[in-house]
Amino acid sequence: MDDGSGIGDVVPSLELDMDRVRELGLIQCMIRNGVNNPDAIFKMVPNKEISDVDITNVINYLLNDMNKLDTIISIDDTKLALGECKVFDQIN
């Protein structure tokens, strides 16, 4: 939806539990590979075609515009996290 509320089980709300996301430290992997864990609070389809720059921009939007946090991640942060996706995939 235009207000960031998501679309049921297909697209999760943009108002994520950011403490949980930071705990995982791998939101980049969630965006690229989706979330399909039966224990997850939301499901998300993978987006294998999204660029590292676009992933970084989406995360900075979520952190700053949607959640009013004063946090910026860099493209290097995204590339580093994407390199660790195999760890995330084991719990996903």
C-alpha positions as CSV (number, residue, x, y, z in Angstrom):
1,M,0.0,0.0,0.0
2,D,1.1,3.6,-0.5
3,D,1.2,4.2,3.2
4,G,3.7,1.3,3.8
5,S,1.2,-1.0,5.5
6,G,2.0,-3.9,3.2
7,I,-0.3,-6.3,1.4
8,G,-1.3,-9.2,3.7
9,D,1.0,-12.2,3.4
10,V,2.5,-11.1,0.1
11,V,4.3,-7.8,1.1
12,P,5.1,-7.1,4.7
13,S,4.6,-3.8,6.3
14,L,7.5,-1.3,6.1
15,E,7.1,-0.6,9.8
16,L,9.4,-3.4,10.8
17,D,10.5,-4.3,14.3
18,M,13.8,-2.6,13.8
19,D,15.3,-4.0,17.0
20,R,14.7,-7.5,15.6
21,V,16.2,-6.5,12.3
22,R,19.3,-5.0,13.9
23,E,19.6,-8.1,16.0
24,L,19.9,-10.2,12.9
25,G,22.0,-7.6,11.1
26,L,21.1,-9.2,7.8
27,I,18.1,-7.3,6.5
28,Q,20.0,-7.1,3.2
29,C,19.6,-10.9,2.9
30,M,15.9,-10.7,3.7
31,I,15.4,-8.2,0.9
32,R,17.5,-10.2,-1.6
33,N,16.5,-13.8,-0.6
34,G,13.1,-13.3,1.0
35,V,11.9,-14.7,4.3
36,N,10.3,-18.2,4.3
37,N,10.9,-19.4,7.9
38,P,7.7,-20.9,9.3
39,D,8.5,-19.3,12.7
40,A,9.0,-15.8,11.2
41,I,6.5,-13.1,12.0
42,F,6.2,-12.2,8.3
43,K,7.0,-13.8,5.0
44,M,8.6,-12.0,2.1
45,V,9.2,-13.1,-1.5
46,P,12.8,-13.0,-2.8
47,N,14.0,-10.2,-5.1
48,K,17.1,-11.6,-6.8
49,E,17.3,-8.8,-9.3
50,I,17.5,-5.9,-6.9
51,S,20.9,-4.1,-6.9
52,D,23.1,-3.6,-3.9
53,V,22.6,0.2,-4.2
54,D,18.8,-0.3,-4.3
55,I,19.0,-2.5,-1.2
56,T,21.0,0.1,0.6
57,N,18.5,2.8,-0.4
58,V,15.5,0.7,0.8
59,I,17.1,0.1,4.2
60,N,18.1,3.7,4.7
61,Y,14.5,4.7,3.8
62,L,13.1,2.1,6.4
63,L,15.5,3.3,9.1
64,N,15.2,7.0,8.6
65,D,11.9,7.9,6.9
66,M,9.6,5.2,8.1
67,N,11.1,4.7,11.6
68,K,12.7,8.1,12.4
69,L,16.1,6.7,13.3
70,D,19.2,8.6,12.6
71,T,21.1,5.7,11.1
72,I,22.7,5.4,7.7
73,I,24.2,2.3,6.2
74,S,26.7,2.4,3.3
75,I,26.9,0.3,0.2
76,D,29.9,-1.4,1.8
77,D,27.7,-2.4,4.7
78,T,25.3,-3.9,2.3
79,K,28.0,-5.8,0.3
80,L,29.5,-7.1,3.6
81,A,26.1,-8.3,4.8
82,L,25.2,-9.9,1.5
83,G,28.5,-11.9,1.8
84,E,27.1,-13.3,5.0
85,C,23.8,-14.4,3.6
86,K,24.6,-18.1,3.9
87,V,24.5,-17.7,7.7
88,F,21.1,-16.1,7.4
89,D,19.8,-18.7,5.0
90,Q,20.5,-21.4,7.6
91,I,17.9,-19.8,9.9
92,N,15.5,-18.7,7.2
